[in-house]
Amino acid sequence: MSNKCQSGAVGCVKGGAIMLVLSLTACASVHPKVSTIPPLRNQVPVVVPAVNFQTVSAPMEEFLDLYVPPNASTDSQAWNLVGSVTNRDVFPFEYDPSVTLTAAQTFAAHEGNCLAFSSMLVAMARHRGLKAWYQEVEIPPQWSSVNNTLLVSKHVNVVVEGAHGQWVVDISGERAAVSRKVKRISDTEALAQYYNNLGADALLRGQLSTAYAYITRALETQPRLAYLWSNLAVVYNHNGQRDDAAATNLAALELNPNNAVAANNLYLIYAAGGQHEAAQKLLTKVERHRRRNPYYLQHLSELAFDEGRYEDSREMLLQAIEMNENEYRFHYGLARLLATEGNLAGAQASLDRALALAPEHDRSYDGWMNGIRVEALPPLPN
């Protein structure tokens, strides 16, 4: 989700793991209420193979030999690697948040989401003996309706370490907010995100068996990630297995009681199934999570706009902007609303603000390298 990363509403908004909205569990050791993963009923089983998503291919080795000489200093190798893969004249890469690939596939295709690019860079750095790892960047859930399912993404970037400094490379091209939290994640979790993204993509294509196979593979890789259970619940729910979907969301909430996605989807399952008492118990918690999320307010604003309730739409957009004034999509929504109401001057001002904040329109900021965000770059070593 991405996050996946969104690919609009799916894919990897910014590139990492795609998180859909519902859940289930893997094994008794993970959650006492679900001893085994229930089968997907009335579907032809699909088997997906395990992959080594950090394999370095022969063309990648040739690239390293050409641009990252092995006899150079650690700092020079780190600099040369970061500089070469972010230089579009050397390595013309297209960021696509909907494309999840292995490291070798990413290098060959010259495209991918944030997880794909990060895996490629991590693999190449380690092949040169450099220290490199994934970072997960905290992103608020970004709500949107897709087949009555809410989607939210995770985002990852990569850190490459030299002898005297670190390079943080973010392929999405978005300037990270100072307030955002980042955490180092393991290769195992990154691999689970890889399988999860492929499963979410399959789900959005309506390929339930494939989605089930990939997400269960992700759970086998890293069973204690609550969002994997939430995503598997989406698969069950789309297959009409509401009891299994409810059980999985409960499992996700045991792993992470603050999982707003699982709580929201569990509430929807209870409400749709006529379990009004159970739904009511969750409603306060769900509404609290929702109202704290500016992207959910944006979602409500869009619904109000579509229904012609422009005053309500404006109020919720202004609340969202107050929570996060640097999100260009909020300003764009306000511009659309103001234009509809005939306030063209106000609409133009909001549009100008949106364009100034949008990643593709901001390339002069100190720290950009060919449209790719690179933080804390040291001077070129001698």
TORKOL-4160 file (C-alpha; in steps of 0.2 Angstrom, whole numbers, padded with zeros to 4 digits, m for minus):
382
<pt num="1" X="0000" Y="0000" Z="0000"/>
<pt num="2" X="0005" Y="0004" Z="0001"/>
<pt num="3" X="0010" Y="0007" Z="0001"/>
<pt num="4" X="0002" Y="m0003" Z="m0015"/>
<pt num="5" X="0010" Y="0009" Z="m0009"/>
<pt num="6" X="m0011" Y="0019" Z="m0020"/>
<pt num="7" X="m0010" Y="0017" Z="m0037"/>
<pt num="8" X="m0024" Y="0029" Z="m0035"/>
<pt num="9" X="m0034" Y="0019" Z="m0023"/>
<pt num="10" X="m0024" Y="0003" Z="m0023"/>
<pt num="11" X="m0007" Y="m0002" Z="m0028"/>
<pt num="12" X="0004" Y="0007" Z="m0016"/>
<pt num="13" X="m0002" Y="0025" Z="m0015"/>
<pt num="14" X="0015" Y="0030" Z="m0011"/>
<pt num="15" X="0022" Y="0013" Z="m0015"/>
<pt num="16" X="0023" Y="0000" Z="m0001"/>
<pt num="17" X="0010" Y="m0012" Z="0005"/>
<pt num="18" X="m0008" Y="m0011" Z="m0001"/>
<pt num="19" X="m0020" Y="m0013" Z="0014"/>
<pt num="20" X="m0038" Y="m0017" Z="0010"/>
<pt num="21" X="m0051" Y="m0017" Z="0023"/>
<pt num="22" X="m0057" Y="m0034" Z="0032"/>
<pt num="23" X="m0048" Y="m0048" Z="0041"/>
<pt num="24" X="m0045" Y="m0067" Z="0046"/>
<pt num="25" X="m0030" Y="m0077" Z="0055"/>
<pt num="26" X="m0017" Y="m0089" Z="0051"/>
<pt num="27" X="m0013" Y="m0102" Z="0065"/>
<pt num="28" X="m0017" Y="m0105" Z="0083"/>
<pt num="29" X="m0001" Y="m0098" Z="0089"/>
<pt num="30" X="m0005" Y="m0082" Z="0081"/>
<pt num="31" X="m0023" Y="m0080" Z="0087"/>
<pt num="32" X="m0033" Y="m0092" Z="0098"/>
<pt num="33" X="m0049" Y="m0089" Z="0089"/>
<pt num="34" X="m0043" Y="m0095" Z="0072"/>
<pt num="35" X="m0034" Y="m0112" Z="0073"/>
<pt num="36" X="m0031" Y="m0113" Z="0054"/>
<pt num="37" X="m0034" Y="m0102" Z="0039"/>
<pt num="38" X="m0051" Y="m0107" Z="0033"/>
<pt num="39" X="m0052" Y="m0112" Z="0015"/>
<pt num="40" X="m0059" Y="m0101" Z="0001"/>
<pt num="41" X="m0075" Y="m0110" Z="m0003"/>
<pt num="42" X="m0082" Y="m0113" Z="m0021"/>
<pt num="43" X="m0066" Y="m0107" Z="m0029"/>
<pt num="44" X="m0052" Y="m0116" Z="m0039"/>
<pt num="45" X="m0036" Y="m0116" Z="m0028"/>
<pt num="46" X="m0021" Y="m0107" Z="m0035"/>
<pt num="47" X="m0003" Y="m0110" Z="m0029"/>
<pt num="48" X="0009" Y="m0096" Z="m0029"/>
<pt num="49" X="0028" Y="m0100" Z="m0028"/>
<pt num="50" X="0040" Y="m0093" Z="m0015"/>
<pt num="51" X="0051" Y="m0080" Z="m0022"/>
<pt num="52" X="0068" Y="m0073" Z="m0018"/>
<pt num="53" X="0064" Y="m0055" Z="m0022"/>
<pt num="54" X="0081" Y="m0048" Z="m0019"/>
<pt num="55" X="0091" Y="m0059" Z="m0032"/>
<pt num="56" X="0104" Y="m0049" Z="m0041"/>
<pt num="57" X="0104" Y="m0053" Z="m0060"/>
<pt num="58" X="0118" Y="m0053" Z="m0072"/>
<pt num="59" X="0113" Y="m0036" Z="m0079"/>
<pt num="60" X="0112" Y="m0029" Z="m0062"/>
<pt num="61" X="0130" Y="m0035" Z="m0059"/>
<pt num="62" X="0136" Y="m0027" Z="m0075"/>
<pt num="63" X="0128" Y="m0011" Z="m0070"/>
<pt num="64" X="0137" Y="m0011" Z="m0053"/>
<pt num="65" X="0154" Y="m0015" Z="m0061"/>
<pt num="66" X="0151" Y="0000" Z="m0073"/>
<pt num="67" X="0145" Y="0013" Z="m0061"/>
<pt num="68" X="0150" Y="0007" Z="m0043"/>
<pt num="69" X="0168" Y="0001" Z="m0044"/>
<pt num="70" X="0171" Y="m0012" Z="m0031"/>
<pt num="71" X="0188" Y="m0005" Z="m0026"/>
<pt num="72" X="0182" Y="0012" Z="m0022"/>
<pt num="73" X="0179" Y="0018" Z="m0004"/>
<pt num="74" X="0163" Y="0014" Z="0005"/>
<pt num="75" X="0157" Y="0032" Z="0004"/>
<pt num="76" X="0161" Y="0033" Z="m0014"/>
<pt num="77" X="0152" Y="0016" Z="m0018"/>
<pt num="78" X="0137" Y="0022" Z="m0008"/>
<pt num="79" X="0137" Y="0039" Z="m0017"/>
<pt num="80" X="0140" Y="0031" Z="m0034"/>
<pt num="81" X="0126" Y="0019" Z="m0032"/>
<pt num="82" X="0113" Y="0031" Z="m0026"/>
<pt num="83" X="0118" Y="0044" Z="m0040"/>
<pt num="84" X="0118" Y="0031" Z="m0054"/>
<pt num="85" X="0101" Y="0023" Z="m0050"/>
<pt num="86" X="0093" Y="0040" Z="m0047"/>
<pt num="87" X="0100" Y="0048" Z="m0063"/>
<pt num="88" X="0087" Y="0046" Z="m0077"/>
<pt num="89" X="0101" Y="0048" Z="m0090"/>
<pt num="90" X="0110" Y="0033" Z="m0083"/>
<pt num="91" X="0095" Y="0023" Z="m0077"/>
<pt num="92" X="0078" Y="0029" Z="m0084"/>
<pt num="93" X="0066" Y="0023" Z="m0070"/>
<pt num="94" X="0047" Y="0026" Z="m0071"/>
<pt num="95" X="0039" Y="0026" Z="m0054"/>
<pt num="96" X="0022" Y="0017" Z="m0055"/>
<pt num="97" X="0013" Y="0014" Z="m0038"/>
<pt num="98" X="0003" Y="0000" Z="m0045"/>
<pt num="99" X="0018" Y="m0011" Z="m0051"/>
<pt num="100" X="0025" Y="m0024" Z="m0038"/>
<pt num="101" X="0040" Y="m0033" Z="m0044"/>
<pt num="102" X="0056" Y="m0042" Z="m0038"/>
<pt num="103" X="0073" Y="m0033" Z="m0038"/>
<pt num="104" X="0078" Y="m0041" Z="m0054"/>
<pt num="105" X="0062" Y="m0038" Z="m0063"/>
<pt num="106" X="0062" Y="m0020" Z="m0057"/>
<pt num="107" X="0079" Y="m0017" Z="m0064"/>
<pt num="108" X="0074" Y="m0026" Z="m0081"/>
<pt num="109" X="0058" Y="m0016" Z="m0082"/>
<pt num="110" X="0065" Y="0001" Z="m0076"/>
<pt num="111" X="0048" Y="0003" Z="m0067"/>
<pt num="112" X="0039" Y="m0001" Z="m0051"/>
<pt num="113" X="0032" Y="0005" Z="m0035"/>
<pt num="114" X="0042" Y="0011" Z="m0020"/>
<pt num="115" X="0044" Y="m0007" Z="m0013"/>
<pt num="116" X="0050" Y="m0013" Z="m0030"/>
<pt num="117" X="0063" Y="0001" Z="m0031"/>
<pt num="118" X="0068" Y="m0001" Z="m0013"/>
<pt num="119" X="0071" Y="m0020" Z="m0015"/>
<pt num="120" X="0082" Y="m0017" Z="m0031"/>
<pt num="121" X="0092" Y="m0004" Z="m0022"/>
<pt num="122" X="0094" Y="m0014" Z="m0006"/>
<pt num="123" X="0099" Y="m0029" Z="m0016"/>
<pt num="124" X="0112" Y="m0019" Z="m0026"/>
<pt num="125" X="0119" Y="m0011" Z="m0011"/>
<pt num="126" X="0122" Y="m0027" Z="m0002"/>
<pt num="127" X="0129" Y="m0035" Z="m0017"/>
<pt num="128" X="0143" Y="m0022" Z="m0015"/>
<pt num="129" X="0145" Y="m0025" Z="0003"/>
<pt num="130" X="0136" Y="m0010" Z="0009"/>
<pt num="131" X="0123" Y="m0009" Z="0023"/>
<pt num="132" X="0106" Y="m0005" Z="0017"/>
<pt num="133" X="0088" Y="m0008" Z="0024"/>
<pt num="134" X="0070" Y="m0004" Z="0021"/>
<pt num="135" X="0061" Y="0010" Z="0031"/>
<pt num="136" X="0042" Y="0011" Z="0033"/>
<pt num="137" X="0035" Y="0029" Z="0032"/>
<pt num="138" X="0020" Y="0032" Z="0042"/>
<pt num="139" X="0005" Y="0037" Z="0031"/>
<pt num="140" X="m0012" Y="0040" Z="0038"/>
<pt num="141" X="m0025" Y="0029" Z="0030"/>
<pt num="142" X="m0032" Y="0036" Z="0014"/>
<pt num="143" X="m0050" Y="0031" Z="0011"/>
<pt num="144" X="m0058" Y="0028" Z="m0005"/>
<pt num="145" X="m0073" Y="0017" Z="m0011"/>
<pt num="146" X="m0068" Y="0003" Z="m0022"/>
<pt num="147" X="m0082" Y="m0010" Z="m0024"/>
<pt num="148" X="m0088" Y="m0004" Z="m0007"/>
<pt num="149" X="m0070" Y="m0008" Z="0001"/>
<pt num="150" X="m0059" Y="0004" Z="0009"/>
<pt num="151" X="m0041" Y="0004" Z="0004"/>
<pt num="152" X="m0026" Y="0011" Z="0013"/>
<pt num="153" X="m0008" Y="0010" Z="0008"/>
<pt num="154" X="0009" Y="0009" Z="0017"/>
<pt num="155" X="0025" Y="0017" Z="0010"/>
<pt num="156" X="0043" Y="0012" Z="0011"/>
<pt num="157" X="0059" Y="0020" Z="0006"/>
<pt num="158" X="0077" Y="0014" Z="0008"/>
<pt num="159" X="0093" Y="0019" Z="0018"/>
<pt num="160" X="0110" Y="0016" Z="0011"/>
<pt num="161" X="0124" Y="0018" Z="0023"/>
<pt num="162" X="0142" Y="0024" Z="0019"/>
<pt num="163" X="0156" Y="0025" Z="0031"/>
<pt num="164" X="0152" Y="0043" Z="0036"/>
<pt num="165" X="0134" Y="0045" Z="0032"/>
<pt num="166" X="0117" Y="0038" Z="0026"/>
<pt num="167" X="0107" Y="0041" Z="0011"/>
<pt num="168" X="0088" Y="0040" Z="0012"/>
<pt num="169" X="0081" Y="0037" Z="m0005"/>
<pt num="170" X="0062" Y="0039" Z="m0009"/>
<pt num="171" X="0057" Y="0035" Z="m0026"/>
<pt num="172" X="0039" Y="0042" Z="m0024"/>
<pt num="173" X="0046" Y="0059" Z="m0026"/>
<pt num="174" X="0035" Y="0066" Z="m0012"/>
<pt num="175" X="0043" Y="0077" Z="0002"/>
<pt num="176" X="0041" Y="0068" Z="0018"/>
<pt num="177" X="0033" Y="0078" Z="0032"/>
<pt num="178" X="0044" Y="0081" Z="0047"/>
<pt num="179" X="0031" Y="0074" Z="0058"/>
<pt num="180" X="0029" Y="0057" Z="0050"/>
<pt num="181" X="0036" Y="0043" Z="0059"/>
<pt num="182" X="0048" Y="0031" Z="0051"/>
<pt num="183" X="0054" Y="0014" Z="0057"/>
<pt num="184" X="0066" Y="0001" Z="0050"/>
<pt num="185" X="0058" Y="m0015" Z="0044"/>
<pt num="186" X="0065" Y="m0032" Z="0041"/>
<pt num="187" X="0068" Y="m0041" Z="0025"/>
<pt num="188" X="0054" Y="m0053" Z="0030"/>
<pt num="189" X="0041" Y="m0040" Z="0032"/>
<pt num="190" X="0046" Y="m0032" Z="0016"/>
<pt num="191" X="0044" Y="m0049" Z="0008"/>
<pt num="192" X="0027" Y="m0051" Z="0016"/>
<pt num="193" X="0022" Y="m0034" Z="0009"/>
<pt num="194" X="0027" Y="m0040" Z="m0008"/>
<pt num="195" X="0015" Y="m0055" Z="m0008"/>
<pt num="196" X="0002" Y="m0044" Z="0000"/>
<pt num="197" X="0003" Y="m0031" Z="m0014"/>
<pt num="198" X="0001" Y="m0045" Z="m0027"/>
<pt num="199" X="m0014" Y="m0052" Z="m0017"/>
<pt num="200" X="m0022" Y="m0035" Z="m0016"/>
<pt num="201" X="m0020" Y="m0032" Z="m0035"/>
<pt num="202" X="m0028" Y="m0049" Z="m0039"/>
<pt num="203" X="m0042" Y="m0045" Z="m0027"/>
<pt num="204" X="m0046" Y="m0028" Z="m0036"/>
<pt num="205" X="m0046" Y="m0038" Z="m0053"/>
<pt num="206" X="m0059" Y="m0050" Z="m0045"/>
<pt num="207" X="m0047" Y="m0065" Z="m0045"/>
<pt num="208" X="m0051" Y="m0071" Z="m0027"/>
<pt num="209" X="m0041" Y="m0087" Z="m0028"/>
<pt num="210" X="m0025" Y="m0078" Z="m0033"/>
<pt num="211" X="m0028" Y="m0065" Z="m0020"/>
<pt num="212" X="m0031" Y="m0078" Z="m0006"/>
<pt num="213" X="m0015" Y="m0088" Z="m0012"/>
<pt num="214" X="m0004" Y="m0072" Z="m0011"/>
<pt num="215" X="m0011" Y="m0065" Z="0005"/>
<pt num="216" X="m0010" Y="m0082" Z="0014"/>
<pt num="217" X="0008" Y="m0083" Z="0007"/>
<pt num="218" X="0012" Y="m0066" Z="0015"/>
<pt num="219" X="0005" Y="m0073" Z="0032"/>
<pt num="220" X="0016" Y="m0088" Z="0031"/>
<pt num="221" X="0030" Y="m0076" Z="0029"/>
<pt num="222" X="0025" Y="m0064" Z="0043"/>
<pt num="223" X="0010" Y="m0070" Z="0053"/>
<pt num="224" X="0010" Y="m0056" Z="0066"/>
<pt num="225" X="0006" Y="m0041" Z="0054"/>
<pt num="226" X="m0012" Y="m0036" Z="0058"/>
<pt num="227" X="m0015" Y="m0028" Z="0041"/>
<pt num="228" X="m0012" Y="m0045" Z="0032"/>
<pt num="229" X="m0027" Y="m0052" Z="0042"/>
<pt num="230" X="m0037" Y="m0037" Z="0038"/>
<pt num="231" X="m0034" Y="m0040" Z="0019"/>
<pt num="232" X="m0037" Y="m0058" Z="0020"/>
<pt num="233" X="m0054" Y="m0054" Z="0028"/>
<pt num="234" X="m0058" Y="m0043" Z="0012"/>
<pt num="235" X="m0056" Y="m0059" Z="0002"/>
<pt num="236" X="m0067" Y="m0069" Z="0012"/>
<pt num="237" X="m0080" Y="m0055" Z="0013"/>
<pt num="238" X="m0080" Y="m0054" Z="m0006"/>
<pt num="239" X="m0082" Y="m0073" Z="m0007"/>
<pt num="240" X="m0098" Y="m0072" Z="0004"/>
<pt num="241" X="m0089" Y="m0079" Z="0019"/>
<pt num="242" X="m0094" Y="m0066" Z="0032"/>
<pt num="243" X="m0091" Y="m0077" Z="0047"/>
<pt num="244" X="m0073" Y="m0080" Z="0042"/>
<pt num="245" X="m0071" Y="m0062" Z="0038"/>
<pt num="246" X="m0077" Y="m0057" Z="0055"/>
<pt num="247" X="m0066" Y="m0069" Z="0064"/>
<pt num="248" X="m0051" Y="m0063" Z="0054"/>
<pt num="249" X="m0055" Y="m0045" Z="0058"/>
<pt num="250" X="m0056" Y="m0049" Z="0076"/>
<pt num="251" X="m0039" Y="m0058" Z="0075"/>
<pt num="252" X="m0032" Y="m0042" Z="0067"/>
<pt num="253" X="m0039" Y="m0032" Z="0082"/>
<pt num="254" X="m0030" Y="m0044" Z="0094"/>
<pt num="255" X="m0014" Y="m0041" Z="0086"/>
<pt num="256" X="m0017" Y="m0022" Z="0085"/>
<pt num="257" X="m0031" Y="m0015" Z="0095"/>
<pt num="258" X="m0029" Y="0002" Z="0086"/>
<pt num="259" X="m0031" Y="m0006" Z="0068"/>
<pt num="260" X="m0044" Y="0007" Z="0062"/>
<pt num="261" X="m0046" Y="m0003" Z="0046"/>
<pt num="262" X="m0051" Y="m0020" Z="0054"/>
<pt num="263" X="m0063" Y="m0010" Z="0066"/>
<pt num="264" X="m0071" Y="m0001" Z="0052"/>
<pt num="265" X="m0074" Y="m0017" Z="0042"/>
<pt num="266" X="m0079" Y="m0027" Z="0056"/>
<pt num="267" X="m0092" Y="m0014" Z="0060"/>
<pt num="268" X="m0098" Y="m0015" Z="0042"/>
<pt num="269" X="m0100" Y="m0034" Z="0043"/>
<pt num="270" X="m0110" Y="m0033" Z="0059"/>
<pt num="271" X="m0121" Y="m0020" Z="0052"/>
<pt num="272" X="m0124" Y="m0029" Z="0035"/>
<pt num="273" X="m0128" Y="m0045" Z="0044"/>
<pt num="274" X="m0141" Y="m0037" Z="0056"/>
<pt num="275" X="m0130" Y="m0039" Z="0071"/>
<pt num="276" X="m0134" Y="m0022" Z="0077"/>
<pt num="277" X="m0129" Y="m0024" Z="0095"/>
<pt num="278" X="m0112" Y="m0029" Z="0091"/>
<pt num="279" X="m0111" Y="m0016" Z="0078"/>
<pt num="280" X="m0116" Y="m0002" Z="0090"/>
<pt num="281" X="m0102" Y="m0007" Z="0102"/>
<pt num="282" X="m0090" Y="m0004" Z="0088"/>
<pt num="283" X="m0098" Y="0012" Z="0081"/>
<pt num="284" X="m0090" Y="0025" Z="0094"/>
<pt num="285" X="m0073" Y="0018" Z="0091"/>
<pt num="286" X="m0075" Y="0017" Z="0072"/>
<pt num="287" X="m0081" Y="0035" Z="0072"/>
<pt num="288" X="m0067" Y="0041" Z="0083"/>
<pt num="289" X="m0054" Y="0034" Z="0071"/>
<pt num="290" X="m0063" Y="0041" Z="0056"/>
<pt num="291" X="m0065" Y="0058" Z="0062"/>
<pt num="292" X="m0046" Y="0059" Z="0066"/>
<pt num="293" X="m0042" Y="0054" Z="0049"/>
<pt num="294" X="m0041" Y="0069" Z="0036"/>
<pt num="295" X="m0042" Y="0057" Z="0022"/>
<pt num="296" X="m0058" Y="0050" Z="0028"/>
<pt num="297" X="m0065" Y="0067" Z="0030"/>
<pt num="298" X="m0060" Y="0070" Z="0011"/>
<pt num="299" X="m0070" Y="0054" Z="0007"/>
<pt num="300" X="m0085" Y="0061" Z="0016"/>
<pt num="301" X="m0083" Y="0077" Z="0007"/>
<pt num="302" X="m0083" Y="0069" Z="m0010"/>
<pt num="303" X="m0099" Y="0059" Z="m0005"/>
<pt num="304" X="m0107" Y="0076" Z="0000"/>
<pt num="305" X="m0101" Y="0084" Z="m0016"/>
<pt num="306" X="m0108" Y="0070" Z="m0027"/>
<pt num="307" X="m0125" Y="0073" Z="m0017"/>
<pt num="308" X="m0125" Y="0092" Z="m0020"/>
<pt num="309" X="m0122" Y="0095" Z="m0001"/>
<pt num="310" X="m0109" Y="0108" Z="m0005"/>
<pt num="311" X="m0109" Y="0117" Z="0012"/>
<pt num="312" X="m0106" Y="0100" Z="0021"/>
<pt num="313" X="m0092" Y="0096" Z="0008"/>
<pt num="314" X="m0083" Y="0112" Z="0011"/>
<pt num="315" X="m0084" Y="0110" Z="0030"/>
<pt num="316" X="m0076" Y="0093" Z="0029"/>
<pt num="317" X="m0063" Y="0098" Z="0017"/>
<pt num="318" X="m0058" Y="0113" Z="0028"/>
<pt num="319" X="m0056" Y="0101" Z="0043"/>
<pt num="320" X="m0045" Y="0090" Z="0033"/>
<pt num="321" X="m0034" Y="0104" Z="0027"/>
<pt num="322" X="m0033" Y="0110" Z="0045"/>
<pt num="323" X="m0026" Y="0093" Z="0050"/>
<pt num="324" X="m0015" Y="0092" Z="0035"/>
<pt num="325" X="m0012" Y="0108" Z="0026"/>
<pt num="326" X="0001" Y="0100" Z="0014"/>
<pt num="327" X="m0010" Y="0087" Z="0006"/>
<pt num="328" X="m0012" Y="0094" Z="m0012"/>
<pt num="329" X="m0027" Y="0083" Z="m0015"/>
<pt num="330" X="m0037" Y="0092" Z="m0001"/>
<pt num="331" X="m0034" Y="0109" Z="m0010"/>
<pt num="332" X="m0038" Y="0102" Z="m0027"/>
<pt num="333" X="m0055" Y="0095" Z="m0020"/>
<pt num="334" X="m0058" Y="0113" Z="m0013"/>
<pt num="335" X="m0054" Y="0121" Z="m0029"/>
<pt num="336" X="m0067" Y="0109" Z="m0038"/>
<pt num="337" X="m0080" Y="0114" Z="m0025"/>
<pt num="338" X="m0077" Y="0132" Z="m0026"/>
<pt num="339" X="m0077" Y="0132" Z="m0045"/>
<pt num="340" X="m0094" Y="0123" Z="m0045"/>
<pt num="341" X="m0101" Y="0136" Z="m0033"/>
<pt num="342" X="m0095" Y="0150" Z="m0045"/>
<pt num="343" X="m0081" Y="0156" Z="m0034"/>
<pt num="344" X="m0068" Y="0156" Z="m0048"/>
<pt num="345" X="m0055" Y="0167" Z="m0039"/>
<pt num="346" X="m0055" Y="0156" Z="m0024"/>
<pt num="347" X="m0055" Y="0140" Z="m0035"/>
<pt num="348" X="m0039" Y="0147" Z="m0044"/>
<pt num="349" X="m0031" Y="0151" Z="m0027"/>
<pt num="350" X="m0034" Y="0133" Z="m0021"/>
<pt num="351" X="m0029" Y="0125" Z="m0037"/>
<pt num="352" X="m0012" Y="0135" Z="m0037"/>
<pt num="353" X="m0009" Y="0129" Z="m0019"/>
<pt num="354" X="m0013" Y="0111" Z="m0025"/>
<pt num="355" X="m0001" Y="0112" Z="m0039"/>
<pt num="356" X="0013" Y="0119" Z="m0028"/>
<pt num="357" X="0011" Y="0105" Z="m0016"/>
<pt num="358" X="0009" Y="0091" Z="m0029"/>
<pt num="359" X="0025" Y="0080" Z="m0031"/>
<pt num="360" X="0026" Y="0081" Z="m0049"/>
<pt num="361" X="0026" Y="0100" Z="m0049"/>
<pt num="362" X="0039" Y="0102" Z="m0035"/>
<pt num="363" X="0056" Y="0099" Z="m0042"/>
<pt num="364" X="0066" Y="0114" Z="m0036"/>
<pt num="365" X="0067" Y="0108" Z="m0017"/>
<pt num="366" X="0085" Y="0106" Z="m0011"/>
<pt num="367" X="0087" Y="0087" Z="m0010"/>
<pt num="368" X="0079" Y="0082" Z="m0027"/>
<pt num="369" X="0089" Y="0072" Z="m0039"/>
<pt num="370" X="0080" Y="0070" Z="m0056"/>
<pt num="371" X="0063" Y="0070" Z="m0048"/>
<pt num="372" X="0067" Y="0057" Z="m0034"/>
<pt num="373" X="0068" Y="0063" Z="m0016"/>
<pt num="374" X="0085" Y="0060" Z="m0009"/>
<pt num="375" X="0088" Y="0067" Z="0009"/>
<pt num="376" X="0104" Y="0072" Z="0017"/>
<pt num="377" X="0115" Y="0070" Z="0003"/>
<pt num="378" X="0133" Y="0073" Z="0008"/>
<pt num="379" X="0145" Y="0081" Z="m0005"/>
<pt num="380" X="0153" Y="0070" Z="m0018"/>
<pt num="381" X="0168" Y="0062" Z="m0009"/>
<pt num="382" X="0186" Y="0063" Z="m0017"/>
